Amino acid sequence: MAAHLGIDIGTTTITCVAFDTSRRQLVGLASAANDTETTSPSDRQRGRSEWDLDAMLDRALGVVSEVAGALAGPVDGIGVTGQMHGMALVSPDGRAASPFIGWQDQRCLNEYTPGRTYVDHIAAAAAGMVVSLGCTPATGYMGATLLWLRANGALPAGARACFAADSFVRRLTAGPTVTDPTNAASAGMFDVIRGGWHSDLVSALGLDGGVLPEVLSSCSQAGALCPDVAHTMELPSGTPVAVACGDNQASFAGSVADAASAVLVNVGTGGQVSAHTGRPVTVPGMDLRPYLDGCWLVVGAGLCGGASLAILRDFFIDVGQSLFGVAAPKDIYDRLTMLAADVPYDAEGLRLRPTFRGSRAAPELRAELTGLSDRNFTARHLTRALLTGLGTEFRSQYDDMVGAGLSSRQQLVGSGNAVRLNPVLRSSLSTAFSMPCHTPPMAEEAALGAALTSAVAVGEYASILAASADTLS
């Protein structure tokens, strides 16, 4: 038996899987909480989101070591993915030169010049150029954060910017700081059509192009496992390590067998609607992201997802503690799901738009609750209305894609634990999209997708499409 390891460095959890390509089975799995956030209460009030990068990578090494140590056979390669919207600086020796600044960071909504935020400044600079950024500049993106760091004297000479998964690849290989197009495009400074950093925009922001990582082809080898890390993980030195990829693309690869026919709804902390396209399709307010095969994904990326349900959960917890002195049960999510299951899809007129934290395109947007009556103002109706609202939000994004020229799809795939573990959310998605909601045959879709990039990088598959089709069919 030989396996490929896939690591997903997520905001909430760090996960590693071992995937046996010959048997098409997961043969190893371990995870650990990503509890490395260091944001102080005062910084959180200012919209900061900062994490201890070295501690995060140590957690990842521990999870990989746990899986590798339990395998009965060799490891053919290692693939890595992780949160794509966010960044850190690494020093020439590969150590952290800054905290990891997460995708929820809001500092770039502060004023940069009179009447203009950092994000506004980038948007204005890009507006005068012929550029296919693929995404609207936003706070929490690498480009905006680099501008903030430069303007505030926090960009040390010689440091390189990278994504969390890139920094882990560097730790594994002791090689240069590299990335791939699926990650680079999330910076807001990458030309998704030409496939390279947009040097004119980088210069217009007063940034030195040397701060950006080198971009390698997706599903290629970034290097090999270095002796020190190999010894720690009890793996052979020289084990191939693939260049890291974006978690949205990795999740697509680990969820969708037939890219041309499916639309993917992934629900984690946030939520995304993704569809593969062989030609660029531009949808206002959505991203056009490079995919792992040289084509693209049209992606409606929202901030409403599992976090929205967590906000409703916290509301009920607060009611219980504040009014009745009752602690929340450990199975509160299961109880909420059971309550919602007894309520019809339309929540008897109650409508909840779950945009509590706005959207990437409109951070100021807030949730809306309408249609309240003496009949539907209950915990069960609120929960059902939120789950219905999630399905409605995702369907609206898909309709916008088709309206902009994307071909309609015949299959709905729902991934992420929020979908896999919540039958009412699956039902809401099925009703909203008017098609059954299929869940992928294996969990930990992003980590599986990362493992598949490793299998492509070492030549076991000709392409990521072939790898996904063989694995998931």
C-alpha positions as CSV (number, residue, x, y, z in Angstrom):
1,M,0.0,0.0,0.0
2,A,1.2,3.5,-0.9
3,A,-0.6,6.7,-0.1
4,H,-0.6,10.4,-0.7
5,L,-1.0,12.8,2.3
6,G,-3.2,15.8,2.0
7,I,-3.1,18.6,4.5
8,D,-5.8,21.3,4.9
9,I,-4.7,24.2,7.2
10,G,-8.1,25.6,7.9
11,T,-9.3,28.6,10.1
12,T,-11.0,26.3,12.6
13,T,-9.3,22.9,12.1
14,I,-6.1,21.5,10.7
15,T,-6.6,18.1,9.0
16,C,-4.5,15.5,7.4
17,V,-5.7,12.5,5.4
18,A,-3.8,9.7,3.7
19,F,-5.4,8.6,0.5
20,D,-4.6,5.2,-1.2
21,T,-5.0,5.9,-4.9
22,S,-4.9,2.2,-5.8
23,R,-7.9,1.3,-3.6
24,R,-9.5,4.8,-3.8
25,Q,-9.8,4.9,0.0
26,L,-8.9,7.1,2.9
27,V,-6.5,5.1,5.0
28,G,-5.6,7.7,7.5
29,L,-7.1,10.8,9.2
30,A,-6.2,13.1,12.0
31,S,-7.1,16.6,12.9
32,A,-6.4,19.3,15.5
33,A,-8.1,22.5,16.5
34,N,-6.4,25.6,15.0
35,D,-6.3,27.4,18.3
36,T,-3.3,29.7,17.3
37,E,-5.2,33.0,17.0
38,T,-3.5,35.7,19.1
39,T,-5.9,38.6,18.4
40,S,-6.3,40.6,21.6
41,P,-9.8,41.7,22.7
42,S,-8.9,45.3,21.9
43,D,-7.5,44.4,18.5
44,R,-10.6,42.3,17.8
45,Q,-12.7,45.3,18.4
46,R,-10.6,47.2,15.8
47,G,-11.4,44.4,13.3
48,R,-8.0,42.6,13.5
49,S,-7.5,38.9,12.9
50,E,-4.0,37.7,13.7
51,W,-2.6,34.2,14.3
52,D,0.8,32.8,15.4
53,L,2.1,31.4,12.1
54,D,4.9,29.3,13.6
55,A,2.5,27.7,16.1
56,M,0.0,27.0,13.3
57,L,2.7,25.2,11.3
58,D,3.8,23.3,14.3
59,R,0.2,22.1,14.8
60,A,0.2,21.0,11.1
61,L,3.4,19.1,11.5
62,G,1.9,17.3,14.5
63,V,-1.2,16.3,12.6
64,V,0.9,15.0,9.6
65,S,3.2,13.1,11.9
66,E,0.2,11.4,13.6
67,V,-1.1,10.2,10.2
68,A,2.3,9.2,8.8
69,G,3.2,7.3,12.0
70,A,0.0,5.1,11.7
71,L,0.4,4.2,8.1
72,A,1.3,0.6,7.2
73,G,3.0,1.5,3.9
74,P,5.1,4.2,2.2
75,V,4.0,7.8,1.3
76,D,4.3,8.7,-2.4
77,G,3.8,12.4,-2.0
78,I,2.4,15.3,0.0
79,G,-0.2,17.9,-1.0
80,V,-1.1,21.0,0.9
81,T,-4.1,23.4,0.9
82,G,-5.4,26.0,3.3
83,Q,-7.2,29.3,3.8
84,M,-6.5,31.4,0.7
85,H,-7.7,34.8,1.8
86,G,-5.1,35.9,4.3
87,M,-1.3,36.3,4.4
88,A,1.9,36.2,6.4
89,L,5.4,37.4,5.9
90,V,8.3,35.0,6.1
91,S,12.0,35.9,6.5
92,P,14.8,34.7,4.3
93,D,15.4,31.8,6.7
94,G,11.8,30.7,6.4
95,R,10.6,31.8,9.8
96,A,7.6,34.0,10.4
97,A,8.3,37.7,10.0
98,S,4.7,38.7,10.9
99,P,1.6,37.1,12.3
100,F,-0.7,35.3,9.9
101,I,-3.3,38.0,9.1
102,G,-6.6,36.2,8.4
103,W,-9.2,36.7,5.8
104,Q,-11.6,38.2,8.3
105,D,-9.2,41.1,9.1
106,Q,-10.9,44.5,8.6
107,R,-8.0,46.9,9.0
108,C,-8.1,47.8,5.3
109,L,-11.5,49.4,5.6
110,N,-9.8,52.1,7.6
111,E,-8.9,55.4,5.9
112,Y,-5.8,55.4,3.8
113,T,-6.1,58.9,2.3
114,P,-8.8,61.4,3.1
115,G,-12.1,59.9,2.2
116,R,-10.6,56.7,0.7
117,T,-9.9,53.3,2.4
118,Y,-7.1,51.0,1.5
119,V,-9.5,48.9,-0.4
120,D,-10.8,51.9,-2.2
121,H,-7.3,52.9,-3.2
122,I,-6.6,49.5,-4.7
123,A,-9.9,49.5,-6.6
124,A,-9.1,53.0,-8.0
125,A,-5.6,52.0,-9.1
126,A,-6.9,48.9,-10.8
127,A,-9.7,50.8,-12.5
128,G,-7.3,52.6,-14.8
129,M,-5.6,49.4,-16.1
130,V,-6.5,46.6,-18.4
131,V,-6.4,43.9,-15.8
132,S,-8.3,40.7,-15.2
133,L,-7.9,40.4,-11.4
134,G,-10.7,37.8,-11.1
135,C,-11.8,39.2,-7.8
136,T,-12.8,42.5,-6.3
137,P,-10.2,43.9,-4.0
138,A,-11.2,43.4,-0.4
139,T,-10.0,43.7,3.1
140,G,-8.2,40.6,4.3
141,Y,-6.7,39.9,0.9
142,M,-2.9,39.8,0.5
143,G,-2.8,42.9,-1.8
144,A,-4.7,45.1,0.6
145,T,-2.9,43.9,3.6
146,L,0.5,44.4,2.0
147,L,-0.5,48.0,1.2
148,W,-1.5,48.5,4.9
149,L,1.8,47.0,6.1
150,R,3.9,49.2,3.7
151,A,1.9,52.3,4.7
152,N,2.4,51.6,8.4
153,G,6.1,50.7,8.3
154,A,5.5,47.0,9.0
155,L,6.9,45.5,5.8
156,P,10.5,44.4,6.7
157,A,13.2,44.3,4.0
158,G,13.8,40.9,2.5
159,A,10.5,39.4,3.7
160,R,8.3,37.4,1.3
161,A,4.5,37.4,1.5
162,C,2.8,34.0,1.3
163,F,-0.4,32.1,2.2
164,A,-0.6,29.8,5.2
165,A,-0.3,26.7,3.0
166,D,2.7,28.1,1.1
167,S,4.5,28.7,4.4
168,F,3.9,25.1,5.3
169,V,5.3,23.8,2.0
170,R,8.4,26.0,2.7
171,R,8.7,24.4,6.2
172,L,8.4,20.9,4.6
173,T,11.0,21.5,1.8
174,A,13.3,24.2,3.3
175,G,13.0,25.6,-0.3
176,P,12.0,29.0,-1.7
177,T,8.6,30.7,-1.0
178,V,6.4,29.6,-3.9
179,T,2.7,29.5,-4.6
180,D,0.4,28.5,-7.5
181,P,-2.3,30.4,-9.5
182,T,-5.2,29.2,-7.3
183,N,-3.7,30.8,-4.3
184,A,-2.1,33.8,-6.0
185,A,-5.4,34.9,-7.5
186,S,-6.8,35.4,-4.1
187,A,-4.3,38.2,-3.5
188,G,-6.2,40.7,-5.7
189,M,-3.1,41.5,-7.7
190,F,-2.9,38.5,-10.0
191,D,-4.0,38.5,-13.7
192,V,-6.1,35.4,-13.9
193,I,-6.2,35.4,-17.7
194,R,-2.5,35.9,-18.3
195,G,-1.5,33.8,-15.3
196,G,1.0,36.1,-13.5
197,W,1.3,38.9,-11.0
198,H,0.0,42.2,-12.4
199,S,3.3,44.2,-12.2
200,D,1.7,47.5,-13.1
201,L,-0.8,47.3,-10.2
202,V,1.9,46.1,-7.8
203,S,4.0,49.1,-8.7
204,A,1.1,51.5,-8.5
205,L,0.6,50.4,-4.9
206,G,4.2,51.2,-4.1
207,L,5.1,47.6,-3.6
208,D,8.3,45.8,-4.6
209,G,7.5,42.8,-6.7
210,G,10.2,40.9,-4.8
211,V,7.9,40.6,-1.8
212,L,5.5,38.3,-3.8
213,P,6.1,34.6,-4.0
214,E,7.1,32.9,-7.2
215,V,4.1,31.3,-9.0
216,L,4.5,27.6,-10.1
217,S,2.0,25.6,-12.1
218,S,-0.7,23.9,-10.1
219,C,-0.2,20.2,-9.4
220,S,3.5,20.5,-9.8
221,Q,6.3,19.7,-7.4
222,A,7.4,22.5,-5.2
223,G,10.3,20.4,-3.8
224,A,11.1,17.5,-1.6
225,L,10.8,16.8,2.1
226,C,13.9,18.1,3.8
227,P,15.9,15.8,6.1
228,D,15.1,17.7,9.4
229,V,11.3,17.6,8.9
230,A,11.5,14.1,7.4
231,H,13.1,12.8,10.6
232,T,10.5,14.5,12.8
233,M,7.7,13.0,10.8
234,E,9.4,9.6,10.3
235,L,9.1,9.9,6.6
236,P,11.8,9.4,3.9
237,S,13.8,12.5,3.1
238,G,13.1,13.4,-0.5
239,T,9.4,12.6,-0.5
240,P,7.8,14.8,-3.2
241,V,5.9,17.8,-2.0
242,A,3.4,19.5,-4.3
243,V,2.9,23.3,-4.6
244,A,0.1,24.4,-2.3
245,C,-3.3,25.2,-3.7
246,G,-6.4,27.2,-2.7
247,D,-8.8,25.4,-0.4
248,N,-11.8,26.3,-2.6
249,Q,-10.2,24.6,-5.6
250,A,-9.0,21.6,-3.4
251,S,-12.5,21.2,-2.1
252,F,-13.9,21.2,-5.7
253,A,-11.3,18.5,-6.7
254,G,-12.2,16.4,-3.6
255,S,-16.0,16.7,-4.2
256,V,-16.9,16.8,-7.9
257,A,-16.4,13.8,-10.2
258,D,-17.6,15.6,-13.4
259,A,-16.6,19.2,-13.4
260,A,-18.6,20.1,-16.5
261,S,-22.0,19.0,-15.1
262,A,-21.9,20.0,-11.4
263,V,-22.3,23.1,-9.3
264,L,-20.7,22.8,-5.9
265,V,-22.0,24.4,-2.7
266,N,-19.4,24.2,0.1
267,V,-20.3,25.4,3.6
268,G,-17.6,25.9,6.1
269,T,-17.2,29.0,8.3
270,G,-18.3,30.9,5.2
271,G,-19.9,29.5,2.0
272,Q,-19.1,29.2,-1.7
273,V,-20.9,28.3,-4.8
274,S,-18.4,27.1,-7.5
275,A,-18.8,26.0,-11.1
276,H,-16.1,25.0,-13.6
277,T,-15.7,26.8,-16.9
278,G,-13.4,26.4,-19.8
279,R,-13.7,30.1,-20.8
280,P,-13.6,33.2,-18.6
281,V,-17.1,34.1,-17.4
282,T,-17.4,37.4,-15.5
283,V,-20.1,37.8,-12.9
284,P,-20.4,41.1,-11.0
285,G,-19.6,40.6,-7.4
286,M,-18.1,37.1,-7.9
287,D,-14.6,35.7,-8.4
288,L,-13.1,34.1,-11.5
289,R,-10.5,31.9,-9.9
290,P,-7.9,29.7,-11.7
291,Y,-8.6,26.0,-11.3
292,L,-6.1,23.2,-11.0
293,D,-6.4,22.2,-14.7
294,G,-5.6,25.6,-16.2
295,C,-9.3,26.5,-16.6
296,W,-11.3,28.5,-14.1
297,L,-14.0,28.3,-11.4
298,V,-16.7,31.0,-11.2
299,V,-17.1,31.4,-7.4
300,G,-19.7,33.2,-5.4
301,A,-17.9,33.5,-2.1
302,G,-19.9,34.7,0.9
303,L,-19.4,35.2,4.6
304,C,-22.6,33.5,5.4
305,G,-22.3,29.8,6.1
306,G,-21.6,27.8,9.2
307,A,-20.7,31.1,11.0
308,S,-24.4,32.2,10.5
309,L,-25.7,29.1,12.2
310,A,-23.1,29.7,15.0
311,I,-24.4,33.2,15.5
312,L,-28.0,31.9,15.9
313,R,-26.7,29.2,18.3
314,D,-24.9,31.8,20.4
315,F,-28.2,33.8,20.5
316,F,-30.0,30.9,22.0
317,I,-27.2,30.2,24.4
318,D,-27.3,33.8,25.6
319,V,-31.1,33.6,26.1
320,G,-30.7,30.4,28.2
321,Q,-27.9,31.8,30.3
322,S,-29.2,35.4,30.7
323,L,-32.8,34.6,31.4
324,F,-32.8,31.1,32.9
325,G,-29.3,30.5,34.1
326,V,-29.2,27.3,31.9
327,A,-26.0,26.1,30.3
328,A,-26.1,25.1,26.7
329,P,-26.3,21.3,25.9
330,K,-23.3,19.9,24.0
331,D,-25.6,18.7,21.3
332,I,-27.2,22.1,20.7
333,Y,-26.6,21.9,16.9
334,D,-28.4,18.6,16.7
335,R,-31.3,19.9,18.8
336,L,-31.6,23.0,16.6
337,T,-31.7,20.7,13.5
338,M,-34.4,18.5,15.0
339,L,-36.5,21.6,15.8
340,A,-36.1,23.0,12.3
341,A,-37.0,19.6,10.7
342,D,-40.6,20.0,12.0
343,V,-41.1,23.3,10.2
344,P,-41.9,23.6,6.5
345,Y,-39.4,25.1,4.0
346,D,-41.0,28.5,4.0
347,A,-40.9,28.7,7.8
348,E,-44.5,29.7,7.6
349,G,-43.7,33.2,6.3
350,L,-40.6,33.9,8.3
351,R,-37.6,35.0,6.2
352,L,-34.1,35.4,7.4
353,R,-31.3,36.6,5.1
354,P,-28.2,35.3,7.0
355,T,-25.7,38.1,6.0
356,F,-24.8,38.9,9.6
357,R,-21.2,39.8,8.6
358,G,-22.0,41.3,5.3
359,S,-20.5,40.0,2.1
360,R,-17.1,40.3,0.5
361,A,-18.5,42.8,-2.0
362,A,-20.6,44.7,0.6
363,P,-19.0,44.4,4.1
364,E,-21.6,46.8,5.5
365,L,-24.5,44.5,4.6
366,R,-26.4,43.1,7.5
367,A,-28.9,40.3,8.1
368,E,-32.6,40.8,7.6
369,L,-35.5,39.2,9.4
370,T,-38.9,39.7,8.0
371,G,-42.4,38.2,8.1
372,L,-42.6,37.8,11.9
373,S,-45.9,36.7,13.3
374,D,-47.3,35.4,16.5
375,R,-47.2,31.9,14.9
376,N,-43.6,31.8,13.6
377,F,-41.7,33.7,16.3
378,T,-40.2,30.5,17.7
379,A,-36.8,28.9,18.0
380,R,-37.7,26.2,15.5
381,H,-38.9,28.7,12.9
382,L,-35.9,30.9,13.3
383,T,-33.6,28.0,12.8
384,R,-35.5,26.8,9.7
385,A,-35.7,30.3,8.3
386,L,-31.9,30.6,8.6
387,L,-31.2,27.3,6.9
388,T,-33.7,28.1,4.1
389,G,-32.1,31.5,3.8
390,L,-28.7,29.9,3.3
391,G,-30.1,27.8,0.4
392,T,-31.7,30.9,-1.1
393,E,-28.5,32.9,-1.0
394,F,-26.5,30.2,-2.7
395,R,-29.2,29.7,-5.4
396,S,-29.3,33.4,-6.1
397,Q,-25.5,33.3,-6.7
398,Y,-25.9,30.4,-9.1
399,D,-28.7,32.2,-11.0
400,D,-26.4,35.2,-11.4
401,M,-23.7,32.9,-12.9
402,V,-26.1,31.4,-15.4
403,G,-27.4,34.8,-16.3
404,A,-23.9,35.9,-17.1
405,G,-23.3,33.1,-19.5
406,L,-22.3,30.0,-17.5
407,S,-23.9,26.8,-18.8
408,S,-26.6,25.4,-16.5
409,R,-25.7,22.4,-14.4
410,Q,-27.4,19.1,-13.9
411,Q,-26.0,18.0,-10.6
412,L,-25.8,19.7,-7.2
413,V,-23.0,18.7,-4.9
414,G,-22.9,19.8,-1.3
415,S,-19.6,19.6,0.7
416,G,-18.4,20.6,4.1
417,N,-19.4,19.2,7.4
418,A,-22.3,21.8,7.7
419,V,-23.9,20.1,4.7
420,R,-22.8,16.6,5.4
421,L,-24.1,16.6,9.0
422,N,-27.3,18.7,8.7
423,P,-30.1,17.0,6.8
424,V,-32.3,20.2,7.0
425,L,-29.6,22.2,5.2
426,R,-29.3,19.5,2.6
427,S,-33.0,19.6,2.1
428,S,-33.0,23.4,1.9
429,L,-30.3,23.3,-0.8
430,S,-32.2,20.6,-2.8
431,T,-35.4,22.7,-2.7
432,A,-33.6,25.9,-3.6
433,F,-31.8,24.4,-6.6
434,S,-34.6,22.1,-7.6
435,M,-32.3,19.1,-7.8
436,P,-31.1,16.5,-5.3
437,C,-28.1,17.5,-3.1
438,H,-25.4,14.8,-3.4
439,T,-22.6,14.7,-0.8
440,P,-19.2,13.5,-1.8
441,P,-18.3,9.9,-1.0
442,M,-15.5,10.9,1.3
443,A,-15.3,13.5,4.0
444,E,-12.5,16.1,4.4
445,E,-12.9,17.1,0.8
446,A,-10.2,19.9,0.8
447,A,-7.6,17.6,2.3
448,L,-8.5,14.9,-0.2
449,G,-8.2,17.4,-3.0
450,A,-4.8,18.3,-1.8
451,A,-3.8,14.6,-1.8
452,L,-5.0,14.4,-5.4
453,T,-2.7,17.3,-6.4
454,S,0.2,15.3,-5.1
455,A,-0.9,12.3,-7.1
456,V,-1.0,14.5,-10.2
457,A,2.4,16.1,-9.4
458,V,4.2,12.7,-9.3
459,G,2.5,11.5,-12.5
460,E,-0.1,9.0,-11.2
461,Y,-2.8,10.9,-13.0
462,A,-2.5,13.0,-16.1
463,S,-4.7,15.8,-14.7
464,I,-6.7,16.8,-11.7
465,L,-9.9,16.2,-13.7
466,A,-8.8,12.6,-14.2
467,A,-7.8,12.2,-10.6
468,S,-11.2,13.5,-9.4
469,A,-13.2,11.4,-11.9
470,D,-11.3,8.2,-10.9
471,T,-11.6,8.9,-7.2
472,L,-15.2,10.1,-6.9
473,S,-17.1,8.2,-9.6
